[in-house]
């Protein structure tokens, strides 16, 4: 149907007055027709016919068909015919210059920008003809007056039209900006609500993760302190029971059991307070490993040889803690399962890693018997390398080494002993500190 002029361009307060404005147009036309009928103008009947034609054209094209008012391809011919009738009437009788409000109102109402300026200029030209009807246009002075009046009309009315268009455009831009701001505010509110929900979810997950981490830490600490200590105490008490007839041997096992009980209690308190193990409080890692290995060797009667390779250097406390616990668990597994006579423990300082290797000459086991424990960690069944709880010892070792970005490997064959090795990248460990 062609391009259209949207009523949205019209101010809402003006739009409700359009019916009254339309009635006023017919009233002006009727008044001018009445004056024409009462006058003695020679062409008054022709003028009355043109007035009737104008009224019929306005009634059919505009008043009776409101939907056509937004169609530019319909309203442009309508306006041209209105201006043509006005021109004929003004040429016949200058009194019809009072039809100017009708022409201007239609130009503002039905013509789109910038075509509206041409429509307004054409009406201003008709008005100028009416205003200079008594001025002879055949002379230079008369033509000068006509051009001056025409220019004044065109400039004034077109200037007013431009001002109204610019003001309306600025108003629409402000409305668009306000609408975009409201939409942005609504999106922001939705985002804030969504972020609040995500924040609450993250807090819940963080709390759950913290609880789970603390449970795993306490499980590892209980296993590495209380469980191993109780196993050692039971072993020493059983040995003391068997040596009841030998007072000196009984006394040695009893003292060992008492010492294990005190150490286990102390380590349990340190675990609850999340403190470092006592051997690492005053000793370097290599010295702490040697000290723990020596005490274990005396307690279980199995020879342990401790070797340090590379240039010893300080490493992060988390690394020392993980390697010490890994060695303690390895020695506990040897005492429970391996039936070994000799153990070799090697601490290696490399360029970018720290490695700990624990080898025994015990009975070994079949790696195929490795089972997957909770959380996807590998463990050993009750008769293998792990603890009697279904392999939690190896699970705890792997969790500790994984926690410092290290790797844990277990190698064993029946009758050839077992090797447990852990390597921790020092740079990664330092970055985690």
JOCOR-V710535 format. One record per residue. N is the residue number from 1. OMEGA is omega in whole degrees, 0 to 359 (* if undefined). Layout:
n=N omega=OMEGA
n=N omega=OMEGA
This chain:
n=1 omega=180
n=2 omega=180
n=3 omega=185
n=4 omega=175
n=5 omega=184
n=6 omega=176
n=7 omega=179
n=8 omega=178
n=9 omega=181
n=10 omega=176
n=11 omega=184
n=12 omega=180
n=13 omega=176
n=14 omega=186
n=15 omega=181
n=16 omega=178
n=17 omega=182
n=18 omega=177
n=19 omega=178
n=20 omega=178
n=21 omega=179
n=22 omega=178
n=23 omega=180
n=24 omega=179
n=25 omega=179
n=26 omega=180
n=27 omega=178
n=28 omega=180
n=29 omega=180
n=30 omega=180
n=31 omega=180
n=32 omega=177
n=33 omega=179
n=34 omega=178
n=35 omega=179
n=36 omega=181
n=37 omega=182
n=38 omega=182
n=39 omega=181
n=40 omega=180
n=41 omega=184
n=42 omega=184
n=43 omega=185
n=44 omega=181
n=45 omega=173
n=46 omega=178
n=47 omega=178
n=48 omega=178
n=49 omega=178
n=50 omega=177
n=51 omega=179
n=52 omega=178
n=53 omega=179
n=54 omega=180
n=55 omega=180
n=56 omega=180
n=57 omega=179
n=58 omega=181
n=59 omega=185
n=60 omega=187
n=61 omega=187
n=62 omega=188
n=63 omega=185
n=64 omega=181
n=65 omega=182
n=66 omega=182
n=67 omega=181
n=68 omega=186
n=69 omega=181
n=70 omega=182
n=71 omega=183
n=72 omega=182
n=73 omega=176
n=74 omega=185
n=75 omega=179
n=76 omega=174
n=77 omega=178
n=78 omega=182
n=79 omega=180
n=80 omega=179
n=81 omega=179
n=82 omega=180
n=83 omega=179
n=84 omega=178
n=85 omega=178
n=86 omega=181
n=87 omega=179
n=88 omega=180
n=89 omega=181
n=90 omega=178
n=91 omega=180
n=92 omega=183
n=93 omega=181
n=94 omega=179
n=95 omega=183
n=96 omega=171
n=97 omega=177
n=98 omega=174
n=99 omega=182
n=100 omega=179
n=101 omega=179
n=102 omega=180
n=103 omega=180
n=104 omega=182
n=105 omega=178
n=106 omega=180
n=107 omega=179
n=108 omega=189
n=109 omega=191
n=110 omega=184
n=111 omega=178
n=112 omega=176
n=113 omega=8
n=114 omega=178
n=115 omega=179
n=116 omega=180
n=117 omega=179
n=118 omega=178
n=119 omega=180
n=120 omega=180
n=121 omega=179
n=122 omega=177
n=123 omega=179
n=124 omega=178
n=125 omega=178
n=126 omega=179
n=127 omega=179
n=128 omega=177
n=129 omega=179
n=130 omega=184
n=131 omega=182
n=132 omega=183
n=133 omega=182
n=134 omega=182
n=135 omega=179
n=136 omega=183
n=137 omega=180
n=138 omega=179
n=139 omega=180
n=140 omega=180
n=141 omega=179
n=142 omega=178
n=143 omega=178
n=144 omega=178
n=145 omega=181
n=146 omega=181
n=147 omega=180
n=148 omega=179
n=149 omega=179
n=150 omega=180
n=151 omega=180
n=152 omega=179
n=153 omega=183
n=154 omega=182
n=155 omega=183
n=156 omega=185
n=157 omega=178
n=158 omega=176
n=159 omega=177
n=160 omega=179
n=161 omega=179
n=162 omega=180
n=163 omega=180
n=164 omega=179
n=165 omega=180
n=166 omega=179
n=167 omega=179
n=168 omega=178
n=169 omega=178
n=170 omega=178
n=171 omega=179
n=172 omega=179
n=173 omega=177
n=174 omega=178
n=175 omega=179
n=176 omega=180
n=177 omega=179
n=178 omega=178
n=179 omega=178
n=180 omega=178
n=181 omega=178
n=182 omega=177
n=183 omega=178
n=184 omega=178
n=185 omega=178
n=186 omega=177
n=187 omega=179
n=188 omega=178
n=189 omega=178
n=190 omega=179
n=191 omega=179
n=192 omega=178
n=193 omega=179
n=194 omega=179
n=195 omega=178
n=196 omega=177
n=197 omega=179
n=198 omega=179
n=199 omega=178
n=200 omega=179
n=201 omega=179
n=202 omega=177
n=203 omega=178
n=204 omega=179
n=205 omega=179
n=206 omega=178
n=207 omega=179
n=208 omega=179
n=209 omega=178
n=210 omega=178
n=211 omega=180
n=212 omega=178
n=213 omega=180
n=214 omega=177
n=215 omega=179
n=216 omega=178
n=217 omega=180
n=218 omega=178
n=219 omega=179
n=220 omega=182
n=221 omega=178
n=222 omega=179
n=223 omega=185
n=224 omega=182
n=225 omega=185
n=226 omega=184
n=227 omega=180
n=228 omega=178
n=229 omega=179
n=230 omega=177
n=231 omega=178
n=232 omega=179
n=233 omega=179
n=234 omega=180
n=235 omega=181
n=236 omega=179
n=237 omega=176
n=238 omega=178
n=239 omega=179
n=240 omega=178
n=241 omega=180
n=242 omega=180
n=243 omega=183
n=244 omega=181
n=245 omega=179
n=246 omega=186
n=247 omega=182
n=248 omega=178
n=249 omega=178
n=250 omega=180
n=251 omega=181
n=252 omega=179
n=253 omega=179
n=254 omega=178
n=255 omega=179
n=256 omega=179
n=257 omega=178
n=258 omega=178
n=259 omega=178
n=260 omega=179
n=261 omega=179
n=262 omega=180
n=263 omega=180
n=264 omega=178
n=265 omega=179
n=266 omega=180
n=267 omega=178
n=268 omega=178
n=269 omega=178
n=270 omega=180
n=271 omega=179
n=272 omega=180
n=273 omega=180
n=274 omega=178
n=275 omega=178
n=276 omega=177
n=277 omega=184
n=278 omega=181
n=279 omega=182
n=280 omega=181
n=281 omega=187
n=282 omega=186
n=283 omega=172
n=284 omega=184
n=285 omega=182
n=286 omega=179
n=287 omega=179
n=288 omega=178
n=289 omega=180
n=290 omega=180
n=291 omega=179
n=292 omega=180
n=293 omega=180
n=294 omega=180
n=295 omega=179
n=296 omega=181
n=297 omega=179
n=298 omega=184
n=299 omega=186
n=300 omega=178
n=301 omega=178
n=302 omega=183
n=303 omega=178
n=304 omega=177
n=305 omega=183
n=306 omega=181
n=307 omega=175
n=308 omega=179
n=309 omega=182
n=310 omega=181
n=311 omega=181
n=312 omega=180
n=313 omega=180
n=314 omega=174
n=315 omega=184
n=316 omega=180
n=317 omega=179
n=318 omega=180
n=319 omega=179
n=320 omega=181
n=321 omega=182
n=322 omega=181
n=323 omega=178
n=324 omega=179
n=325 omega=178
n=326 omega=179
n=327 omega=180
n=328 omega=179
n=329 omega=179
n=330 omega=179
n=331 omega=178
n=332 omega=177
n=333 omega=178
n=334 omega=181
n=335 omega=185
n=336 omega=193
n=337 omega=196
n=338 omega=187
n=339 omega=183
n=340 omega=176
n=341 omega=181
n=342 omega=179
n=343 omega=175
n=344 omega=181
n=345 omega=184
n=346 omega=174
n=347 omega=185
n=348 omega=173
n=349 omega=179
n=350 omega=185
n=351 omega=185
n=352 omega=183
n=353 omega=169
n=354 omega=182
n=355 omega=176
n=356 omega=183
n=357 omega=179
n=358 omega=181
n=359 omega=175
n=360 omega=180
n=361 omega=183
n=362 omega=187
n=363 omega=178
n=364 omega=180
n=365 omega=179
n=366 omega=179
n=367 omega=179
n=368 omega=181
n=369 omega=175
n=370 omega=177
n=371 omega=181
n=372 omega=179
n=373 omega=180
n=374 omega=179
n=375 omega=178
n=376 omega=180
n=377 omega=181
n=378 omega=178
n=379 omega=180
n=380 omega=178
n=381 omega=186
n=382 omega=183
n=383 omega=185
n=384 omega=187
n=385 omega=186
n=386 omega=180
n=387 omega=180
n=388 omega=178
n=389 omega=177
n=390 omega=174
n=391 omega=181
n=392 omega=179
n=393 omega=178
n=394 omega=176
n=395 omega=181
n=396 omega=178
n=397 omega=182
n=398 omega=179
n=399 omega=180
n=400 omega=182
n=401 omega=176
n=402 omega=182
n=403 omega=177
n=404 omega=175
n=405 omega=179
n=406 omega=178
n=407 omega=180
n=408 omega=179
n=409 omega=178
n=410 omega=178
n=411 omega=182
n=412 omega=171
n=413 omega=179
n=414 omega=178
n=415 omega=183
n=416 omega=179
n=417 omega=186
n=418 omega=175
n=419 omega=175
n=420 omega=182
n=421 omega=177
n=422 omega=177
n=423 omega=181
n=424 omega=175
n=425 omega=186
n=426 omega=181
n=427 omega=179
n=428 omega=181
n=429 omega=180
n=430 omega=179
n=431 omega=181
n=432 omega=186
n=433 omega=*
